[in-house]
């Protein structure tokens, strides 16, 4: 069976509370690099309508522990 994909077909969009993988390359300075998990905060409807996703990148880099915005896993 052949399926035709028309303009009405929507691309996949993450939903709130999804954890997706993002590629942070290229990076500059002390920005994150490589691939990291990303917690999605924005609802799926917003992500679909705007083609943007609001969320929090996650890392296990030790030097980030003293960052005033850092939250240890399992604390929040």
C-alpha positions in Angstrom: 0.0 0.0 0.0 1.4 3.4 -0.9 0.9 6.3 1.4 1.1 9.9 0.1 2.3 12.6 2.5 0.6 15.9 1.7 0.7 19.3 3.3 -1.7 18.2 6.0 0.8 15.8 7.4 2.5 17.2 10.5 6.0 16.6 11.6 6.4 14.9 15.0 6.5 17.4 17.9 7.5 16.6 21.5 5.1 17.1 24.4 5.6 18.6 27.8 7.6 16.2 30.1 9.2 14.4 27.2 13.0 13.9 27.3 14.5 14.3 23.9 18.1 14.3 22.6 19.5 17.5 21.2 22.7 18.1 19.3 24.4 21.2 20.8 27.1 21.4 18.0 28.5 23.8 17.0 29.3 25.4 20.3 31.3 28.5 21.4 33.1 29.2 24.6 31.7 27.3 27.6 28.4 26.4 25.9 27.3 22.8 26.0 28.5 20.6 23.1 27.7 17.3 21.7 24.5 15.4 22.4 22.5 15.9 25.6 19.1 15.0 27.0 16.6 17.9 27.0 13.5 18.1 29.2 10.6 19.6 27.3 8.6 22.2 29.2 6.3 23.6 26.5 3.1 21.9 25.5 2.8 20.0 22.3 0.3 22.5 20.8 2.8 25.3 21.3 5.6 23.3 19.8 3.6 22.4 16.7 2.3 25.9 16.1 5.6 27.7 16.6 8.2 25.1 15.5 10.0 26.0 18.8 10.5 23.9 21.9 11.1 25.4 25.4 13.0 23.2 27.8 16.0 22.5 30.0 19.2 20.9 28.7 20.7 18.4 31.1 24.3 17.5 31.8 26.4 15.6 34.2 29.5 17.8 33.9 30.9 18.3 37.4 31.8 22.0 36.9 28.1 22.8 36.6 27.3 21.7 40.1 28.1 25.1 41.5 25.9 26.9 39.0 23.2 28.8 40.9 20.6 27.5 38.3 21.7 23.9 38.6 19.2 21.4 40.1 20.5 18.0 41.1 18.5 15.0 39.7 15.8 13.8 42.0 15.7 17.1 44.0 13.0 19.0 42.2 
